[in-house]
């Protein structure tokens, strides 16, 4: 409670959707149809859920879909990407019994899907008690999270008792969850739905808008620094200065997309002090957009549309002990990927990409060593078109080889989804 009050009052962390977080949701009526509630924490889970939602609704079109998120950025993206299929998009209630019960009474879900591994104790218990089927999908449990949960073994066994089925990304995730006390019969490995990502028409249109506005062309190759964290932007700008000085002919440009919106202005100051001409996506369109060497993407949900324009994509959260961000989004559009050495959040994926010569991963370096090493990697890739294309093609091939997790997940859920679907059909007849 003290931590909650500090975050709420001092940081304004829960100001957006505060009443929804207390369980006071907008009016929702299922009209006697079965209800599927899918929870996505933030932007990453929301993007990952897209192919899974598509697969489920194609097989079970009678379900009414509702989507919850925890973060503001996740909420904004969910409102956009599920606008045509979700009956309601709202904030996940705080994990207190009264707020959870109030939300469950409003939604009355038949099936609850938790993306990745958000183990909200009261929510899982109350959802189970309400009669809903409770499932973990695209489950992931890092070694760090496992060690933390393992400190409360009795609580975890009790909480996991309320989960009907856990569909995990890989065998290591499944084993860690089993070691926390869930019954082995409740755990399956179905793969990572992030491999099933694709780009839709609206993103293609946005890509062309970026291409036109910022005059992106091969004569000025674009390096994208995606989902960056502090102090990565400063290190990348230093590396970019070296690349700029040593580039012959085609002078590159840099687009920086910070992971968290609250850091947009902080990164804007870095760009302003970089010595380069720079622009922000949020500014009014001007002639500067077409010539600026540094572009700041200070928007939500648009990064995927930028990837097709890049020659090189550096994936952030990997030069610091954060664990890295998603390396698959640039892979699906055949881009050369570079990442740092902290990639525990995506260890298996990064290892497979590296083994298939589909990614360049920096060795562990101290902060002073990072800019020159990163600059060398960027320069080599910009000069060697064949190497760049090979990395990009190999990354795309790995994506293609691992597709199908959404179908496997839906197939595993079919026995549970079919029950409510059949009841609805019988009630209509």
C-alpha positions as CSV (number, residue, x, y, z in Angstrom):
1,X,0.0,0.0,0.0
2,X,2.8,2.6,0.8
3,X,4.4,1.7,-2.6
4,X,1.1,2.0,-4.4
5,X,0.3,5.4,-2.8
6,X,3.8,6.7,-3.6
7,X,3.4,5.7,-7.3
8,X,-0.1,7.0,-7.5
9,X,0.4,10.4,-5.8
10,X,4.0,11.3,-6.5
11,X,4.4,9.8,-10.0
12,X,0.8,9.9,-11.2
13,X,1.4,6.3,-12.4
14,X,-2.3,5.2,-12.2
15,X,-4.0,8.5,-13.2
16,X,-5.0,7.2,-16.6
17,X,-8.0,4.9,-16.2
18,X,-8.0,5.2,-12.4
19,X,-11.7,4.3,-12.0
20,X,-11.4,1.4,-14.4
21,X,-8.5,0.1,-12.3
22,X,-10.8,0.1,-9.3
23,X,-13.2,-2.1,-11.3
24,X,-15.6,0.5,-12.5
25,X,-15.7,-0.4,-16.2
26,X,-17.8,1.0,-19.0
27,X,-21.1,-0.7,-19.7
28,X,-20.8,-4.1,-21.4
29,X,-23.4,-6.6,-22.4
30,X,-22.5,-10.0,-23.8
31,X,-26.0,-10.5,-25.3
32,X,-25.9,-14.1,-24.3
33,X,-22.7,-14.7,-26.3
34,X,-19.6,-16.3,-24.8
35,X,-17.0,-13.7,-23.7
36,X,-13.2,-14.0,-24.1
37,X,-11.1,-11.7,-22.0
38,X,-7.5,-11.3,-23.0
39,X,-5.0,-9.4,-20.9
40,X,-1.9,-7.8,-22.4
41,X,0.3,-5.8,-20.0
42,X,1.8,-3.3,-22.4
43,X,2.8,-2.6,-26.0
44,X,4.8,-5.8,-26.6
45,X,2.1,-8.2,-25.4
46,X,-0.5,-6.2,-27.3
47,X,1.4,-6.6,-30.5
48,X,2.1,-10.3,-29.9
49,X,-1.6,-10.9,-29.2
50,X,-2.7,-9.8,-32.7
51,X,-2.1,-13.0,-34.6
52,X,-3.5,-15.1,-31.8
53,X,-6.7,-13.0,-31.5
54,X,-7.1,-13.3,-35.3
55,X,-6.7,-17.1,-35.2
56,X,-9.1,-17.6,-32.3
57,X,-11.9,-15.4,-33.7
58,X,-11.6,-17.0,-37.1
59,X,-12.3,-20.4,-35.5
60,X,-14.8,-19.1,-32.9
61,X,-16.5,-16.0,-34.3
62,X,-19.3,-16.3,-31.7
63,X,-17.1,-15.0,-28.9
64,X,-17.2,-11.4,-27.8
65,X,-13.7,-10.1,-27.2
66,X,-12.7,-7.7,-24.4
67,X,-9.1,-6.6,-24.0
68,X,-7.4,-5.3,-20.8
69,X,-3.9,-3.7,-20.5
70,X,-1.9,-2.4,-17.5
71,X,0.1,0.5,-19.1
72,X,-1.1,3.6,-20.8
73,X,1.0,2.9,-23.9
74,X,-0.5,-0.6,-24.1
75,X,-4.0,0.8,-23.7
76,X,-3.5,3.3,-26.5
77,X,-2.2,0.6,-28.9
78,X,-4.9,-1.9,-27.9
79,X,-7.6,0.8,-28.6
80,X,-6.1,1.1,-32.1
81,X,-5.2,-2.4,-33.2
82,X,-8.3,-4.1,-31.7
83,X,-10.8,-1.4,-32.7
84,X,-12.6,-3.6,-35.2
85,X,-12.8,-6.8,-33.2
86,X,-12.9,-5.9,-29.5
87,X,-16.2,-5.0,-27.8
88,X,-14.4,-3.3,-25.0
89,X,-10.8,-2.2,-24.2
90,X,-10.0,-1.2,-20.6
91,X,-7.4,-1.0,-17.9
92,X,-6.8,-4.2,-15.8
93,X,-8.2,-3.8,-12.3
94,X,-5.8,-3.4,-9.4
95,X,-5.2,-6.8,-7.9
96,X,-7.4,-6.3,-4.9
97,X,-10.3,-8.6,-4.2
98,X,-13.0,-5.9,-4.4
99,X,-11.8,-4.3,-7.6
100,X,-11.2,-7.7,-9.3
101,X,-14.7,-8.9,-8.3
102,X,-16.4,-5.8,-9.5
103,X,-14.7,-6.1,-13.0
104,X,-15.5,-9.8,-13.2
105,X,-19.2,-9.1,-12.4
106,X,-19.3,-6.5,-15.2
107,X,-17.6,-8.6,-17.9
108,X,-18.7,-12.1,-16.8
109,X,-16.0,-13.8,-18.9
110,X,-16.2,-17.4,-20.0
111,X,-12.5,-17.6,-20.9
112,X,-9.6,-15.5,-19.6
113,X,-6.3,-15.5,-21.5
114,X,-3.2,-14.0,-19.7
115,X,-0.5,-13.1,-22.2
116,X,3.0,-14.2,-21.2
117,X,3.0,-14.7,-17.4
118,X,1.2,-12.0,-15.4
119,X,0.5,-13.9,-12.2
120,X,-2.0,-11.6,-10.5
121,X,-2.9,-13.6,-7.4
122,X,-6.4,-12.2,-6.6
123,X,-7.4,-12.0,-10.2
124,X,-6.5,-15.6,-11.0
125,X,-8.3,-16.9,-7.9
126,X,-11.5,-14.7,-8.4
127,X,-11.6,-15.5,-12.2
128,X,-11.5,-19.2,-11.4
129,X,-14.1,-18.9,-8.7
130,X,-16.4,-17.0,-11.1
131,X,-16.5,-20.1,-13.3
132,X,-14.2,-18.7,-16.1
133,X,-11.5,-20.9,-17.7
134,X,-8.1,-19.3,-16.9
135,X,-5.2,-19.8,-19.3
136,X,-1.7,-18.5,-19.6
137,X,-0.9,-18.1,-23.3
138,X,2.5,-17.4,-25.0
139,X,3.8,-18.0,-21.5
140,X,7.3,-16.9,-20.6
141,X,9.1,-17.1,-17.2
142,X,12.6,-15.8,-17.0
143,X,15.2,-17.2,-14.6
144,X,15.0,-13.9,-12.6
145,X,11.2,-14.1,-12.2
146,X,11.4,-17.8,-11.3
147,X,13.9,-17.1,-8.5
148,X,11.6,-14.3,-7.2
149,X,8.5,-16.5,-7.3
150,X,10.4,-19.4,-5.8
151,X,10.8,-17.4,-2.5
152,X,7.0,-18.0,-1.9
153,X,6.5,-21.7,-2.9
154,X,3.3,-22.3,-1.0
155,X,1.6,-19.2,-2.4
156,X,2.7,-20.0,-5.9
157,X,1.4,-23.6,-5.7
158,X,-1.9,-22.2,-4.5
159,X,-2.1,-19.5,-7.2
160,X,-1.1,-21.9,-10.0
161,X,-3.9,-24.2,-8.9
162,X,-6.3,-21.7,-10.4
163,X,-4.8,-21.9,-13.9
164,X,-6.5,-24.4,-16.1
165,X,-3.7,-24.6,-18.7
166,X,-0.4,-22.9,-19.3
167,X,0.8,-22.7,-22.9
168,X,4.5,-21.8,-22.8
169,X,6.9,-20.5,-25.4
170,X,9.6,-23.2,-24.9
171,X,10.7,-26.1,-22.8
172,X,12.8,-24.0,-20.4
173,X,9.8,-21.7,-19.6
174,X,7.6,-24.8,-19.1
175,X,10.1,-26.4,-16.7
176,X,10.5,-23.3,-14.6
177,X,6.7,-23.0,-14.2
178,X,6.4,-26.7,-13.4
179,X,9.1,-26.3,-10.7
180,X,6.9,-23.6,-9.1
181,X,4.2,-26.2,-8.5
182,X,1.7,-26.3,-11.4
183,X,0.7,-29.8,-12.3
184,X,2.6,-31.2,-15.3
185,X,-0.6,-32.1,-17.1
186,X,-1.5,-28.4,-17.2
187,X,1.6,-27.3,-19.1
188,X,2.3,-27.5,-22.8
189,X,4.8,-25.9,-25.1
190,X,3.2,-24.2,-28.1
191,X,5.9,-21.8,-29.3
192,X,6.2,-18.1,-29.4
193,X,3.3,-16.3,-31.1
194,X,5.6,-13.3,-31.8
195,X,7.0,-15.4,-34.7
196,X,3.5,-15.2,-36.3
197,X,3.6,-11.4,-36.7
198,X,2.8,-9.8,-40.0
199,X,2.3,-6.3,-41.3
200,X,-1.1,-5.1,-42.2
201,X,-2.4,-2.5,-44.7
202,X,-2.6,0.4,-42.2
203,X,1.0,-0.1,-41.2
204,X,2.1,-0.2,-44.9
205,X,0.3,3.1,-45.4
206,X,2.1,4.6,-42.4
207,X,5.4,3.3,-43.8
208,X,4.8,5.3,-47.0
209,X,3.9,8.4,-45.0
210,X,7.2,8.2,-43.1
211,X,9.1,7.6,-46.4
212,X,7.5,10.6,-48.0
213,X,7.7,13.0,-45.0
214,X,11.3,12.2,-44.0
215,X,12.5,11.5,-47.6
216,X,13.9,8.1,-46.6
217,X,16.0,6.7,-49.5
218,X,19.0,4.4,-50.0
219,X,21.2,7.4,-50.8
220,X,21.0,8.2,-47.1
221,X,20.6,4.8,-45.4
222,X,18.6,4.8,-42.2
223,X,19.8,3.3,-38.9
224,X,16.9,2.6,-36.5
225,X,17.6,2.5,-32.8
226,X,14.5,0.7,-31.5
227,X,13.0,0.6,-28.0
228,X,16.0,2.2,-26.3
229,X,16.6,2.8,-22.6
230,X,18.9,5.2,-20.8
231,X,21.8,5.6,-21.4
232,X,21.6,3.8,-24.7
233,X,20.6,6.9,-26.7
234,X,23.7,8.8,-25.7
235,X,25.9,5.8,-26.6
236,X,24.2,5.3,-30.0
237,X,24.6,9.0,-30.8
238,X,28.3,8.8,-30.0
239,X,28.6,5.8,-32.3
240,X,26.6,7.6,-35.0
241,X,29.1,10.5,-34.9
242,X,31.9,8.0,-35.8
243,X,29.8,6.4,-38.5
244,X,29.1,9.8,-40.0
245,X,32.7,10.9,-40.0
246,X,33.9,7.7,-41.6
247,X,31.1,7.3,-44.2
248,X,32.2,7.8,-47.8
249,X,29.5,8.9,-50.2
250,X,26.2,7.8,-48.7
251,X,25.8,9.6,-45.4
252,X,23.5,7.7,-43.0
253,X,20.6,9.0,-40.9
254,X,19.5,7.9,-37.4
255,X,16.0,7.4,-36.1
256,X,15.7,6.9,-32.3
257,X,12.6,5.3,-30.8
258,X,12.8,5.4,-27.0
259,X,11.0,2.5,-25.2
260,X,9.1,4.7,-22.7
261,X,7.1,7.9,-23.6
262,X,8.1,9.6,-20.4
263,X,11.7,9.8,-21.7
264,X,10.8,11.5,-25.0
265,X,11.9,15.0,-23.9
266,X,15.0,13.6,-22.2
267,X,16.1,12.1,-25.5
268,X,15.1,15.2,-27.4
269,X,17.7,17.1,-25.3
270,X,20.3,14.6,-26.3
271,X,19.4,15.0,-29.9
272,X,19.4,18.8,-29.7
273,X,22.9,18.7,-28.1
274,X,24.3,16.1,-30.6
275,X,25.5,18.6,-33.2
276,X,23.2,17.1,-35.8
277,X,20.1,18.6,-37.4
278,X,17.2,16.8,-35.7
279,X,13.4,16.7,-35.8
280,X,10.6,15.1,-33.8
281,X,7.8,13.0,-35.3
282,X,5.3,15.0,-33.1
283,X,6.3,18.4,-34.6
284,X,4.5,20.0,-37.5
285,X,5.7,18.7,-40.9
286,X,8.4,21.0,-42.4
287,X,11.2,21.0,-44.9
288,X,13.6,20.1,-42.0
289,X,12.1,16.6,-41.9
290,X,13.7,15.7,-45.2
291,X,17.3,16.6,-44.3
292,X,17.6,16.1,-40.6
293,X,20.3,13.6,-39.7
294,X,18.5,12.5,-36.4
295,X,14.8,11.7,-36.2
296,X,13.1,11.2,-32.8
297,X,10.1,8.9,-33.0
298,X,8.1,10.3,-30.1
299,X,4.9,8.4,-30.8
300,X,3.2,5.2,-29.7
301,X,2.6,2.2,-31.8
302,X,4.4,3.4,-35.0
303,X,7.7,1.7,-34.6
304,X,6.7,-1.4,-36.6
305,X,5.9,0.9,-39.6
306,X,9.4,2.3,-39.5
307,X,11.3,-1.0,-39.7
308,X,10.7,-1.5,-43.5
309,X,12.6,1.8,-44.1
310,X,15.7,0.8,-42.2
311,X,18.9,-0.7,-43.5
312,X,20.0,-1.6,-40.0
313,X,18.0,-2.0,-36.8
314,X,19.6,-1.8,-33.4
315,X,17.3,-3.4,-30.7
316,X,17.6,-1.6,-27.4
317,X,17.3,-2.6,-23.8
318,X,20.4,-4.7,-24.5
319,X,23.3,-2.5,-23.6
320,X,22.1,-2.4,-20.0
321,X,21.0,-5.1,-17.6
322,X,17.4,-4.8,-18.7
323,X,17.3,-8.0,-20.8
324,X,16.6,-6.7,-24.3
325,X,13.6,-6.0,-26.4
326,X,11.8,-7.9,-29.1
327,X,14.2,-8.7,-32.0
328,X,11.6,-10.4,-34.2
329,X,9.7,-7.3,-35.5
330,X,12.6,-6.2,-37.7
331,X,13.2,-9.8,-38.7
332,X,9.7,-10.1,-40.3
333,X,10.5,-7.4,-42.8
334,X,14.0,-8.7,-43.6
335,X,16.3,-6.2,-41.8
336,X,19.8,-6.6,-40.5
337,X,19.6,-6.7,-36.7
338,X,22.2,-5.7,-34.2
339,X,21.7,-6.1,-30.4
340,X,23.7,-5.7,-27.3
341,X,24.9,-8.3,-24.8
342,X,22.0,-8.2,-22.2
343,X,19.3,-10.3,-23.9
344,X,18.0,-12.5,-21.1
345,X,14.4,-11.6,-22.0
346,X,14.8,-13.3,-25.4
347,X,17.7,-15.7,-24.8
348,X,16.4,-18.6,-26.9
349,X,15.4,-16.4,-29.8
350,X,18.6,-14.4,-29.8
351,X,20.6,-17.7,-29.6
352,X,18.8,-19.2,-32.5
353,X,19.2,-16.1,-34.6
354,X,22.9,-15.8,-33.8
355,X,23.4,-19.5,-34.6
356,X,21.8,-19.0,-38.0
357,X,23.9,-16.0,-38.8
358,X,20.8,-13.9,-38.6
359,X,21.9,-11.3,-36.1
360,X,25.0,-9.5,-34.8
361,X,25.3,-9.4,-31.0
362,X,27.9,-7.2,-29.4
363,X,30.3,-8.9,-26.9
364,X,30.0,-7.7,-23.3
365,X,31.7,-4.3,-23.1
366,X,32.2,-1.4,-20.6
367,X,30.4,1.8,-21.4
368,X,33.5,3.5,-22.9
369,X,34.0,0.6,-25.3
370,X,30.4,0.5,-26.6
371,X,30.4,3.5,-29.0
372,X,33.5,2.6,-31.1
373,X,32.5,-1.1,-31.2
374,X,28.9,-0.2,-32.3
375,X,30.2,2.3,-34.9
376,X,32.4,-0.4,-36.3
377,X,29.5,-2.8,-36.7
378,X,27.3,-0.1,-38.3
379,X,30.1,0.9,-40.7
380,X,30.8,-2.7,-41.8
381,X,27.2,-3.4,-42.5
382,X,26.7,-0.1,-44.4
383,X,29.7,-0.9,-46.6
384,X,28.9,-4.6,-47.1
385,X,25.6,-4.9,-48.8
386,X,25.9,-8.7,-49.3
387,X,26.5,-9.2,-45.5
388,X,23.6,-7.0,-44.6
389,X,21.2,-8.8,-47.0
390,X,22.4,-12.2,-45.8
391,X,21.7,-11.3,-42.2
392,X,18.3,-9.9,-43.1
393,X,17.3,-13.0,-45.2
394,X,18.5,-15.4,-42.5
395,X,16.4,-13.5,-39.9
396,X,13.4,-13.8,-42.1
397,X,14.0,-17.5,-42.6
398,X,14.1,-18.1,-38.9
399,X,10.8,-16.3,-38.5
400,X,9.2,-18.5,-41.2
401,X,10.6,-21.7,-39.8
402,X,9.1,-21.0,-36.3
403,X,5.6,-19.8,-37.4
404,X,2.5,-21.6,-36.2
405,X,2.4,-20.9,-32.4
406,X,-1.0,-19.1,-32.8
407,X,-2.5,-22.2,-34.5
408,X,-1.0,-24.5,-31.9
409,X,-2.3,-22.3,-29.1
410,X,-5.8,-22.2,-30.5
411,X,-5.8,-25.9,-31.1
412,X,-4.8,-26.5,-27.4
413,X,-7.6,-24.1,-26.3
414,X,-10.3,-25.6,-28.6
415,X,-11.7,-28.1,-26.0
416,X,-12.3,-25.3,-23.6
417,X,-13.5,-22.7,-26.2
418,X,-15.8,-25.2,-27.9
419,X,-17.9,-25.8,-24.7
420,X,-19.1,-22.2,-24.5
421,X,-19.4,-21.9,-28.3
422,X,-21.6,-25.0,-28.4
423,X,-23.8,-23.8,-25.5
424,X,-24.4,-20.5,-27.4
425,X,-25.3,-22.4,-30.6
426,X,-27.7,-24.7,-28.6
427,X,-29.3,-21.7,-26.9
428,X,-30.0,-20.0,-30.2
429,X,-31.5,-23.1,-31.7
